[in-house]
Amino acid sequence: MNKNITIIEERIIDLRIEVNYNQGDVAKLMNVSNSLISMWERGDANISLRQIIKFCSIYQVSLDYILGLSNVKNNKDYEYKYIDKLDKKYLGIKIKEIRKKARLSQEEFALKIHTKRSNISYYEIGKMMISTADLKEICLKFNCSSDYLIGNILENYNLQLN
């Protein structure tokens, strides 16, 4: 495997194999080319958060699982919606909720997740799509579920790698 491969690529390959799909099958479901699926799986192209969310919907697994925030495909205590489209405004409201709960300014929050304050401002008002890296960092630093932040589940839970 390519040294660039991450947990995300590993998991989308494992899930594809688990349901007995080939890359062409996944490409049709994702409405992308076979070569793009191949590039994603090799770690030769970045997968956007929007596309990762489509994978979650196709394979019926949590975003926390695909991002490597949990080793549990679905937390049985929660009902998953498996959204197939990300609502930036909803996500922004949830990010602001997490930031306010931590009693941090946008500047302080940005420093904690190693990004710019302006990014936090844009995320919170739904003006800019959050990067997968920033979403994952928020979840790790503030022990929250990415599925909760995007609206896959309605109740937050503490991450557990088990």
C-alpha positions in Angstrom: 0.0 0.0 0.0 1.0 3.6 -0.6 2.7 5.3 2.3 0.3 8.2 1.9 -2.7 6.0 2.8 -4.6 7.0 6.0 -7.2 5.4 8.2 -9.9 6.9 5.9 -8.5 5.2 2.8 -8.0 1.9 4.7 -11.6 2.0 5.9 -13.2 2.8 2.6 -11.2 -0.1 1.0 -12.2 -2.5 3.8 -15.8 -1.5 3.6 -15.9 -1.9 -0.2 -14.4 -5.3 0.1 -16.7 -6.3 3.0 -19.8 -5.6 0.9 -18.2 -7.2 -2.2 -18.2 -4.1 -4.4 -15.5 -3.4 -7.0 -14.3 0.1 -7.6 -16.6 0.5 -10.6 -19.6 -0.3 -8.4 -18.6 2.4 -5.9 -17.8 4.9 -8.6 -21.4 4.6 -9.9 -22.9 5.0 -6.5 -20.6 8.0 -5.8 -21.2 9.5 -9.3 -17.4 9.8 -9.9 -15.0 8.0 -12.2 -13.4 4.6 -11.5 -10.0 6.3 -11.6 -10.9 8.7 -8.9 -12.0 5.9 -6.6 -8.7 4.2 -7.3 -6.8 7.4 -6.6 -8.7 7.9 -3.3 -8.0 4.4 -2.2 -4.3 4.7 -3.0 -4.1 8.0 -1.1 -3.1 9.8 -4.3 -6.1 12.3 -4.1 -7.8 13.9 -1.2 -11.3 12.9 -0.4 -13.6 15.8 0.5 -15.7 15.7 3.6 -18.8 15.7 1.3 -17.5 12.5 -0.4 -16.7 10.9 2.9 -20.3 11.5 4.0 -21.5 9.8 0.9 -19.4 6.8 1.7 -21.0 6.7 5.2 -24.4 6.7 3.6 -23.6 4.0 1.1 -22.0 1.7 3.6 -24.3 2.7 6.5 -21.4 3.4 8.9 -20.7 6.3 11.1 -18.5 9.2 10.1 -16.7 8.7 13.4 -15.7 5.2 12.1 -14.5 6.3 8.7 -12.5 9.2 10.2 -10.8 6.8 12.6 -12.4 8.5 15.7 -14.0 5.3 16.7 -13.5 1.6 15.9 -17.2 1.0 16.2 -19.0 1.2 12.8 -22.2 2.3 14.5 -22.9 3.1 18.1 -26.0 1.0 18.9 -27.2 3.6 21.4 -28.0 6.1 18.7 -30.2 6.2 15.6 -28.2 7.3 12.6 -29.8 9.3 9.8 -27.0 8.7 7.3 -27.3 12.1 5.7 -26.0 12.2 2.1 -25.6 16.0 1.9 -23.8 18.2 4.4 -25.6 21.3 5.7 -22.9 23.9 6.4 -25.2 26.1 8.4 -26.3 23.2 10.7 -22.6 22.2 11.1 -21.7 25.8 11.9 -24.4 26.0 14.7 -23.0 22.8 16.2 -19.4 24.0 16.0 -20.4 27.2 17.7 -22.2 25.2 20.4 -19.1 23.2 21.1 -17.0 26.4 21.2 -19.4 28.2 23.5 -19.6 25.1 25.8 -15.8 25.2 26.1 -16.1 29.0 26.9 -13.6 29.9 24.2 -13.4 32.8 21.8 -13.1 32.1 18.1 -9.4 32.9 18.4 -8.8 30.5 21.3 -10.8 27.8 19.6 -8.8 28.3 16.4 -5.5 27.9 18.3 -6.7 24.7 19.9 -7.4 23.1 16.5 -4.5 24.7 14.7 -6.4 26.8 12.2 -7.2 30.5 11.6 -9.8 32.5 13.5 -11.4 33.5 10.2 -12.0 29.8 9.4 -13.9 29.4 12.6 -15.9 32.5 11.9 -16.8 31.2 8.4 -17.5 27.7 9.6 -19.9 29.0 12.3 -21.9 31.1 9.8 -22.0 28.3 7.2 -20.0 30.4 4.7 -17.2 27.9 4.2 -17.0 24.1 4.1 -15.0 22.7 7.0 -11.9 20.7 6.1 -11.9 17.1 7.1 -8.8 17.8 9.1 -10.4 20.6 11.1 -13.5 18.6 11.8 -11.5 15.6 13.0 -9.3 18.0 15.2 -12.4 19.5 16.8 -13.7 16.0 17.6 -10.4 15.0 19.1 -9.8 18.1 21.1 -13.3 18.5 22.4 -14.2 14.8 22.7 -17.3 15.0 20.5 -18.8 13.0 17.7 -18.4 14.1 14.1 -21.8 12.4 13.4 -23.4 14.7 16.0 -21.7 17.8 14.4 -23.0 17.0 10.9 -26.5 15.8 12.0 -26.2 12.1 11.6 -27.2 11.7 15.2 -29.1 14.1 17.4 -27.3 13.5 20.6 -23.6 14.0 21.3 -21.5 11.2 22.8 -17.9 11.0 24.0 -15.6 9.2 21.5 -14.4 5.8 22.5 -11.9 3.8 20.4 -13.2 0.3 21.1 
